[in-house]
Amino acid sequence: MSKKKFKIRQPTGNQGLCASLNPVTGNWYSQNCLNQNLAYICKVNGTVDFTSNPTQVTFTCPTCPLPICSTTASSSRCPLDYIYYGLTGYCYKFYDNSITWSNSELKCNTDGGHLVSIHSYQESVFIEDNVVSNAYAWIGLNFTNNQWVWSDGTQVDYTKWYPGTPYNITSQSCTIIWLKPEVSNFNLDFEDENCDSINGFICKTSTI
């Protein structure tokens, strides 16, 4: 392998033996090979035509059916200052002003969305690489009616709790995500938090 671009602290042995690519930053990440939440990129042979015009070579690639090819990132389809992620089709924004979980959710509602729901490790990596510049932030996961739910109503199909958490769902029924912490083993982990604590937060909204 002549060239590789693993992100700092990658690859990590506890993540897996396969690799994924962030299409926005170009960074590589080690992944569990059984992860079914990622899109994929295929490489196929095209055809080359040297005969039509000797001075111009024509390359022809197979056609790609939608929606597989419709993941080109463009923040122009997002609300102001939001960043588009082609693999999910949603827009994201990090707010560094520290407020409570409920006030964070209200602010995201004002923007037309909710506190971020995360459905794959790759989505959390995108948030870290492109949105967040702080150590931790509110996400939409909260403990309601004896179960963990996302504030946007989507299915809880991915979590990454720090070992030993949730600590206390009675008094800490909201969730933060650790991003770019000084202690690297916290990275991208979820942790339960008192909902009245004040933190930055991440909003997620549909395209416009």
Secondary structure as GFF3:
##gff-version 3
##sequence-region A 1 208
A	DSSP	beta_strand	18	21	.	.	.	ID=ss1
A	DSSP	beta_strand	28	31	.	.	.	ID=ss2
A	DSSP	beta_strand	47	49	.	.	.	ID=ss3
A	DSSP	beta_strand	58	60	.	.	.	ID=ss4
A	DSSP	three_ten_helix	75	77	.	.	.	ID=ss5
A	DSSP	beta_strand	83	85	.	.	.	ID=ss6
A	DSSP	beta_strand	90	99	.	.	.	ID=ss7
A	DSSP	alpha_helix	101	110	.	.	.	ID=ss8
A	DSSP	beta_strand	114	115	.	.	.	ID=ss9
A	DSSP	alpha_helix	121	130	.	.	.	ID=ss10
A	DSSP	beta_strand	136	144	.	.	.	ID=ss11
A	DSSP	beta_strand	147	150	.	.	.	ID=ss12
A	DSSP	beta_strand	174	178	.	.	.	ID=ss13
A	DSSP	three_ten_helix	184	186	.	.	.	ID=ss14
A	DSSP	beta_strand	190	193	.	.	.	ID=ss15
A	DSSP	beta_strand	199	205	.	.	.	ID=ss16
###
